[in-house]
Amino acid sequence: MATSGLRLYGYWRSSAAYRVRIALNLKKLDFENVPVHLVRDGGEQHAAPFRDLNPQELVPVLLHGSRILRQSMAIIEYLDETFSTGVALVPATARDRERVRAISQMIAAEMHPLNNLRVQQYLENTLKVDEAGRTAWTQHWIRTGLDALERMLGDNPSTGDFCDGEGPTMADCCLVPQVYVANRFGVDLAPYPTIRRINDTCLAIDAFDAARPERQPDAPAP
């Protein structure tokens, strides 16, 4: 790993932090992992010290020296543009870049926000939706996203071993955490053979394996 002076504020089960951990590993960058517990004591992300880092009160936040970086997608592109180590997370050509960014945004902007913690908490605490209703909501939006993603990946010649071609990109950094969430909420992945294949290929790589939620220092003991 290259010495980078990076400090990542995240939570073991946060999809957004998960995708940044993958990116850091693929870029072969060491980093300090600073846990922010999103549930304990009402959520450490709401406390003043973290709110000073990110007024949105969301993880991840990445510190690079005195620079404060927010929003996982912007962080991943920053890492790719700043560090030449490891793999290129965004392709070199405009056509391929557009495809990788489109897949990434489908997941990070369209799917993930509908099933993240603060949405779950709003459904439960404000709208008083019971557990069965919350699960149905979450599964519906995950399936809707995966249906479209499977069609995009399954019949496109640009899809290879990974979302785009024969090496991992930012798109795969987004895909793997979303599959983790789908499994967590009991979504049947049988209808998505291409997604399952790519996910399995990614998780066989050390950079993805080391980023798994259960391998993080703040993950609860099994």
Buried (B, 14 or more C-beta within 10 A) or exposed (E): EEEBEBBBBBBBBBBBBBBBBBBBBBBBBEBEBBBBEBEEEEBBBEEEEBEEBBEEBBBBBBBBEEEEBBBBBEBBBBBBEBBEEBEBBBBEEEEBBEBBBEBBBBBBEBBBEBBBBEBBBEBBEEEEBEEEEBBEBBBEBBBEBBEEBBEBBEEBEBBEEBBBBEBBBBBBBBBBBBBBBBEBBEBEBEEBEBBBBBBEBBBEBEBBEEBBBEEBEBBEEE
